[in-house]
């Protein structure tokens, strides 16, 4: 629900301090009760109740985003117009595109983006002017088409860095370096060079090197909240890390190819028996057991039962060093990617079956379509199977290239892009 204007201008001095704290407690308690009620509805045997729960969850998320936008807009509105940041030429064109797509008038567009109507009108007059776009000439003499493709990829997939974009374009048939992509994106800051300590650091003697697929596996657990977080305003100041407030996700990744070997979703923190069953299913699906399994020293992996299970399977368990960042870096990087590219981009479903579907789609995309920087821009399935992708080759220096950038989405998920280049008809 949109915040009324009179409520946004309420004088907080009218309320005692303890009353303000009570307001936070009430809202936090309402958040707790809403998750409980939605979890019951999401798992109801009646389809109508389940659909109503999904609709209510989406409506709540949309209302929260509207309120966040209102707060940001109110802060911008208090800033004098001459002190507000200017829109870049690309942003101006994007605003005009939104205006055309929504049928807004000049006055509506000016009100939404907090500019003067005369400014919007002047943008309309300059759409055919080269100065409006202000496209710089690439240093490496690539045609403007490549520049445009890079810019559009960044807009459509904002989480992509310059290396990821370069890898995607290489898969699509355009050979381009990450430095060229960086120049196209006009990044003012270059990544920091490694320090002397990082360059000269020696690897420990007990490092296991993966030499072929299914040689070394990594396994770890992570918590995925069903809402934005766990914090509450009352003791113990955190919601319990179990369903319906969170899922526990177990992941297995092959070190050599970076392929996701398996995953499992649990309502509560799994014990060692559940983890061993999960590993057994992954071994059965793969057809062979790894020689090494690397994990942290969690209770599920450090116990006697897990070590005996590994011994029966002829697997050698290896453990990351406590308090040493990077000792299990492969699986930690996968978890960060999963959260930034998937779970933070969707509304987390409250049915475990739906959650498995969403993660299954992401890991399918991760294995088959996502190039990996650690394996020289290849996809995990290419390295795992030994079959390399052979994209069509295009002459990017052709003065009149007839190419079309195609961006599809796996199972219609906007956060899972499938990018290709095709010859225009």
C-alpha positions, 0 to 999 in steps of 0.5 A, a space after each residue: 500500500 502506498 504511504 499517504 502524504 499525511 503519514 509521510 509528514 508525521 512529526 516523530 516528536 509527538 511519540 515518546 521513545 518507548 512508543 517508537 520502539 513498540 512500533 518496531 516490535 509490532 512490525 517485526 511480530 507481524 513479519 513473523 506471523 505473516 511468514 507462518 501463515 503463508 507457509 501454511 497456505 503455500 503447502 495447502 492441498 487446495 490449489 486456490 489457497 496456494 495461488 492466493 498465498 503466492 499472489 499475497 507474497 508478490 503483492 507484499 514484495 511490490 508494496 515494499 519496493 514501492 515504499 523503498 522507492 518513495 523514501 528514496 524519491 522523497 530524499 531526492 525531492 528535498 535536494 535542490 534541482 541544481 544539486 541533483 545528479 544529471 542523467 547520462 545520455 544513455 539514461 536519458 534515452 532509457 527514460 524516453 524508452 520507458 515513456 514510450 512503452 508506458 504512454 506517459 505524457 511529458 508531465 508524467 515523465 518529468 514528475 516520475 524522474 524528478 526533472 523539469 518538463 522542459 528538460 524532457 521536451 528538449 531531450 525529444 528534440 535531440 533524439 536524432 542528434 549525435 551529441 545526445 548519445 555521445 558515443 565515444 570512438 573505441 580505442 581498438 577500432 572495433 565497429 560501433 556494433 560491438 560497442 552497442 552489443 556490450 552496452 546492451 548486455 550490461 543493461 539486460 544483465 547488470 550483474 555481468 562483469 567485463 570478463 563475463 561479457 567477454 566470455 559470453 561474446 566469445 561463445 557467441 562468435 565474437 573474439 573480444 578481450 575483457 580490457 576492450 569490454 572495460 573500455 566499452 563500458 567506460 569503467 573509471 576504476 580499474 580492478 586493484 592489482 594483487 599485493 606482493 603478499 598475494 603474489 608471493 604467497 606459497 601454497 601449502 604442501 597439502 593442497 589437493 589438485 584436481 586432475 580430471 572430472 570427479 577427482 575432487 568434490 567440494 561440499 558445503 551447506 548454506 542458509 537461504 532466508 525465505 524473506 529479506 533477513 532474520 533480524 527481529 527487534 526482540 530477544 534473541 534478535 533473530 528468527 530461527 534458521 529453519 523453515 518457514 523462515 529459511 531453507 538449508 541448501 547442500 551443494 556439491 561441485 566438481 573441482 576440475 570442471 566447476 560442474 554442480 554435481 548435486 544439490 539438496 534442499 532441507 527444511 532444517 539443518 541436516 545431520 550427518 546421516 542426511 548428508 551421507 544419503 545426499 552424497 550417496 545419491 550424487 555418487 549413484 547419479 554420477 556413476 563414480 565416487 570422487 577420490 577426495 571430498 573437501 569440506 569445512 569442519 562442520 558437525 556433519 563432516 567432522 564426525 566419526 560416522 562420516 569418516 567411516 562412511 568415506 572409508 567404506 567408499 574409498 574416499 579421502 575427506 579433506 578439511 578446510 583450515 579453521 578461520 583461513 579464508 579461501 581454504 574452501 574457496 571453490 564452494 564458497 564462490 559457488 554459494 555467493 554466485 547462487 545467492 547473487 544471481 538466483 535467490 536474491 533475484 526471485 521471490 523465495 517460494 514457501 513450498 520446498 518442491 518449488 524451491 527445488 525447481 528454482 534452484 534446479 533451473 539455476 544450476 542447469 543454467 550454471 552448468 550449460 550456459 554460464 562461462 566460468 572465469 576459473 576455467 578460461 571462459 568455458 562452461 562447466 559442462 564443456 570441461 566435464 564432458 570434454 566437448 567444446 562449444 564451437 560458435 560461428 565465427 563473425 568478422 567483426 571488422 566488416 564495415 556492414 555487419 548484419 548481426 542480431 543479438 539474441 537474448 533468451 531466458 531459461 524457462 522464462 527466468 529473467 535472471 538466467 539469460 542465454 545469449 547468442 548472435 545470429 546473422 540478420 536476414 
